Amino acid sequence: MAIASSSLPFLNSNYISSSALSKTRPFLESQSWFLTCIRTRPNSLSITRAIKTDLSKEDIVIVGAGISGLATALSLQRLGIRSVVLEQSESLRTGGASLTLFKNGWRVLDALGVGSDLRSQFLEIQGMAVKTEDGRELRSFRFKDEDESQEVRAVERRILLKTLANQLPPEAIRFSSGLDKIEKSENGETVLKLVNGTQLLAKVVIGCDGIRSPIAKWMGFPEPKYAGHSAFRGIGFYDNGQPFEPRVNYVYGRGLRAGYVPVSPTKVYWFICYNSQSPGPKITDPSELKKQAKELIRSWPPELLNLIDITPDETISKTLLVDRWLWPVVSPSASVGRVVLVGDAWHPMTPNLGQGACCALEDSVVLARKLANAINSGPASIEDAFRSYGSERWPRVFPLTIRANLVGNLLQWEDPIVCSVRNNVIIPKFIRLGPILEHTNFDCEPLLTTEL
């Protein structure tokens, strides 16, 4: 198996300063579970495939190379801590369309040192407009008028993933490494059995393996619940430049809504969300997806239909909207021993507030800081750090999950009278953007190795 140095990174001068190393060395030399040899990183490691071995050992293993997994790995690296990321696919999963990041997401990206690079590639969205299906504008807002510090950009998922991955050492990500089974060893460590036959003995496991997380299932979490809505998504490409103002455009119908927002000078992200009692069959054929999406809005503003027509096949998708409510006392904890969940693996939420990716990014830096501060104190302290992470993040993510669900249900009303009240009374007279965006407040300082 292609294996990098199994020593924790603060024992490696390639990852952390000599002053921090001198502070951690006395404790580490007294703790057999952290005792590893100091050595430099190999230069000839493969990130695309692994040779099968009976059992290899790693200190920190992150399962899943999505947004939460890569952000967690990068957060740890910025704090001088090495980790290994396991990804079941043969390469980064760069499919899918776009996601909207508000100022809390950008603060995390700035803390990770990648915010400026991403800003240069995506337009800043100035505001939003809400329209009816016949094109009548109900209300418009400017984000800066409501919150001067607000920052909103639609970001292509594939570029975000590549940007995060490019900041990691080449051997940090192991592709074609899907998780088959997870078990506890006799000494309290975790055995990860992979589909390719490889087995890893990990001291710390961080589950970032998405909404259908096998690790969450192993920890006792139920499957995410279908919210009763499904969504088509895609990115339209304009060869000669897209024609829209830099704002989010929402269109509300009965049991049906859509939206589109410029991503860059040539690309526009769009979605269509519709009510459906059952998820229905899985469809991957792009031509059929386009046909179904256009059928839903065939009498709506023509720019939406045109967006679907000019959408490249690889960006169009249909997804079910799901979430998991983390009820106090009833729901399992975010961690079990030295196994912990981050992002969608723990708290999948519907996209109605644009906070799924933002909260996953928040999780990553909070967990990384707590883990880094605990490493000096040994295994028991790491378990305390994971419990502290869960206690801090739960009051943040649980209300947002419920709120996103309720907003989605309200926007998906089908009753014509209720929809008329929504369009003619609630939206024009009562909606204020400022209070709606309060949840985007999140303080995040740069991640520095000196924090160890």
N, C-alpha and C positions, 0 to 999 in steps of 0.2 A: 504494500500500500504506500502511496506517496504521502509521507508524513513530515511535517515541519517539526522543528524543535518542540518537545513536549513541555519544556519549562515555561512557567508563567512569565509574561513579558517583562515584569519589573526586575527579573533576574538577567535580563538581556539588555546590554547597553545600546543595542540598535533601537530600542523602544523607549527608554526613559533615561533621564539625566543621572549622573553619578551621585549627585546629592540625594536624590530620592532613593537611589539604590542603597546608599549607606544607611538610610533610615529604616529600610525594610529588611536588610540582611540579617540583623541579630535575631529577629523573631522567626524569620523563615528557616534559619539554620537549626532552630529548636523544634521545628514542626515537621515531623516525618512525612505528613501527607502533602506538604508543599515542597519537599526536598527534591530538587532536580538540579541537573548540572547546567552551568553557564556556557552557552555556546552561541555562535552567530547563526543566522538563518541560512539554510541551504539555498543555493541559487538555481537548482535544476529540478524544482518540484513541478509536477503537473497539476493543473486545476481542472482538467477535463475528464480524467478517469482515474480509478484507483485499482491497485493490485490487491487481490484478496489475501488476507492474513487471518490468523486465528483470533487475535485480539490486540488492538492497539490502544494506547492511552492518550487522553487529551485532558487538559485542565478545564477549558471552557468551550462548550460546543453549542452553537446556535443552529437550530433546525429551521431552515427556510430562508431563501435569499430574495424575499420580497422587500417592500419598503421598510417594515419594522425590523427584519433581520439584518439588512445591510446598514440601517441607521444605528442599530444596537452595536454591531461590530465596529462601525466607525467611531461611535461614542467611546467605546472601550479603548480603541486604538489611540484616540486623542488623549486618553488618560494613562497611556502606557501599558495597556493590558492586551495581550494577544488572545485571539479566539479563532476558532475554526467554524466556518459556515457550511452546512450541508444543504445542498439543493438537489431535488429529485430530477429536475430537467437537465438536458444536456448543455444548456446555456442559460443565460438570464432570460426570464420569462417576460419578454418585451412586447408581448401582444397587448391588446386592450387599447383604450382611448386616452382620455385625459382625466385629471382630477383637479379640483379647485383648492388652492392653499390660501388660507387667510393669514393674518399677521402672526398668530401663534405658531403656525407651521414655518413661516419664514424666520422667526426668531430661533427656532431649533436649527434650521439649515445654516443660519449665520453662525451659531455656536459650533456647528460641525465644520465650518470653513468652506462651505460650498454654495452659500447663498448668492454671492456676486456672480459666479459662473452661470447659475441658473437664471438669474434676473436678466442677463444679457441675451437670453434666448426666447423670453416670453414677455408678452405685453402686460403692462399693469392695467387692470380693469378699473375704470373710474367710477362706475355705478351700476345700477340695475333698473330695468323697466319691466312692468307687469302689464300684459295685454290679454284681451279676450281672444277666443278662437277666430273671431272675424276681424282681428287687427286693431280693435279699439284699445288705446292705452288707458289703463286704470290708475297707474301711479308710477312715478320714477323717483330715484334717489341717487345722490352722490355720496360715495363712501366717506370722503374726506370731510363733507359737511357734517356727518354724524360722528366721525371719529378721525381726527387729524392723523393719528398714528396708524390707521388701518392700511393694510396692503393686501391686495387680492390679485392673484394671477392664476390662470388655467395652465397647468403644466402637463406635458406629455409624460405618461407613466414610464415609457421606455427610456426617455432621456434622464428622468430622475434616477431610475435604477442604475443606468450606466454611470452617471455622475458619482453616485455613492460608491459603486463597485470600483471605479477607477482610483479611488482614494485608498483602497485597501491593498496590502501586499498581494502579489499574484497567487501565492499559495493559500491565501486565506479562504477562498471559496472552492469547495469540492463538488463538482457537478456529477450528475448521474449517481447521486447518493441519496436515494429515497429511503425514508424510514419505514421499516417493516414491523418492528416490535420494540418496545421499551420495557426494561425490567430493572429492579433494584438488586444490587449486588449485596453480599454479606456484610461488607464494610461500609455500607451506606452510599456508595457511589452508584452511578447509573450505567446500565449496559444498553447501548443502542445497537440493535441489529438492523442492518441495511438490506435493501432488496438485492443488492449485488453480492451479498454474502459476507461483506465486511462487518466486523463487530468492533465497536468503540467502547472503552470504559471511560466515562466522563465524570469529573468531579463536580462540574456545574453544567446544567443543561438549561438553555433558554429557548422556549418554544415560540417560534415566530412563523408557524406553519399554516396560517390562514384560517378562514372561517370553518373549514372542515378538519381542524387540527386533530391528528391522532394523539398528540400529547395531551390536549385538553380532554379528550375522551378518556384517556388513561387516568387522568386526575379526577374523573367523575363528573365532568361537565356534560350537560345534555346537548344534543344537536341544536344549532341555531334554528329559530322558528321563522317560517315563511310569513312575511308581513302582509300578504295578499296583493302585492304589486310586483310587476316585472318591468324591466326597462331595456329598451334598445339604446345603444350608444355608438358613436362613430366620430370621425374627424374628417370634415370635408376639406378638400385641397383646391385652392384657386391659383392657377398658373400665373395669372397676371395680377395677383394681389386680391385679398378679400375686401369686400365693400362695407363692412360694418364698423360702427363706432365701438370703442373699447368699453363695452358694458355687457352685463348679463341680461339676456332677454328671456323672460318667462312668458309662456302662453298657457292660460288655464281654460280647460273645457269641463265637461261633465264626466267624472271618473277617468279623466285623461288630461295629461299636461305634458308640455314640452319645454325645452329651453335650448338656447345656443349662445355661445360666447367665443369671441376671438381668442386664439391661442398665440398666434404669431402673425406677421404681415400676410402670410399665405394660407393659414390654417384656421379652421373654426370647429370647435367641439360642439356636438349636439347630443341631446337625449330625448327620448319619449318614454314616459312612464304611464302605465295603464293598469287598471284593476283586472285581476284574474283570480278566481276562486282556487284554482289549482295551478301548479307550475306548468303543466303541459309537457309535451315531448321536447327533448333537447334538440335544437337545430343549430347546425354549424355552417350550412351552406350560405355564403354571403348573399347570393342572388335571392334566395328565399327570405333571408332576414330583411333585405331591402324591400322586397315586395310586401311583407307583413307590416313593416314600419310605415311605409307610404300609405297602405290601406287604412291605417288608423287615423291619419291626418289628411286624407285626400281632399277635404274641403277647406283646409287651413291655409294660412299665408303661403304663397308660392316659394318664398325663400327657404322654407323648411324642406319642401319637396326637392328643391334643387340641391340643397345640402346633402341629402341622402343620395341623390344621383351621382354626385361627384366625390363620394366617399370611397377611398381605396378599400378593397376587400379585407385587407389584414387589420383594419382598425374597427370594423363593425362587429358588434357582439350583442347578445341577448343574455341578460342576467336576472336572476331572482333576487329580490330584496329581502334580506333576512336580518335578524338581530338576536341577541341573547340578553335577557334582563338579569342582572346580578343582584338578586334579592338578598338583603342582609340576613344572616344566620342560615338561610336555606341554601344559598349557592356555595359551592366549594371556594376555597381561598385561591388567590392568584398563584400560590406556590405550595409545593409539597417538598419539604426538606430542601435540597439544593436544586430543585426543578421549578422553573418559574415561567409564566406566560407573558407575552407582550403583544399589543396590537389586536388584530382581528382574531387571533387564536384565543384571546381572553374575552374581549368585549366587542364582537361584531355589531355594527350599528348601520341603520339605513342611511343613505347619503343625503337626506333632506336638509341637513345643516352644513354640509360640506366639512364634517369634522372627523371622518374615519381616518384618513391619512394624517391629519394634523394631530389627533390624539395618539396615534401610533408613534409619531415622531416625538411627542412629549414623553411617552412611556420610555422610549429608548434612552433619553438623556437622564431621566430621573433614576431609572434602574442602574445605568452605568455609574453614575456618581455614588449611589449607595453601595454598589458592589465594590467599587474602587476603594472606598473608605473602609469597607469591612475586611478587605483582604489581609490587612495587617494583623487582624485579630483571630484568624483561623476559621474552621468550618462552622462552628456554632454561630459566630458573628455573621457569616454569610447568610445563614438561615434567618437570623434576626433582620438583616438588611432586606431580604426578600419579603418578609412579613411587613416591614416598614414601608416598602414600595407599594404593596397591596393596600395598606391602610391609607396611604397618601393618595393613591390614584383612584381608589374606588369612589370617593365622594365627587370626583371629577367626571368619571366616565359613565357611572350609572345614571345620573340625571340627564346627561346628554343623550344617552341611548333612548331613554323614555321620551325625551323632548323631540328627538328626531322622528321617532315612531308616530307620535301624536301629530306633529306637523304634516307628515306624509298622509296620515288619515284625513286630516282636515282639507288638504289640498286635493285629495282624490274623491271628494264628495260627488255623488251622482244625482241626488235629488235636485230637480230644476229650481225649486223655490229656494232651497238652501244655497245653491250656486248663485242665484240672483242676489241674495243677501250678501254673500261673500264678495261678489263683484261690484255691487253698487253701494254697499254700506261699510263693510268691515275693512276692505283694502283701501278705498279712497279716504275714509274718515278716521280710522282707528289704528292702523298699522304704523308703528314708528321703528325705523331701522336701528337706531342707537341701542335700545334695550335688547333687541334681537341679537346684536353682535357682541354683547358683553362677555359671552363665553369665549371669545377669541383673545381675551387678556391672559397672557401667560409670560412670566419672567423667565428668561433663560440666558445665563451668562456663558461666555466662551468656555469650552472644555480645554483644560490645560493639564499637562502631566504633573505640574507642581501641586495639584490637589491631593496627590498621594502623600 
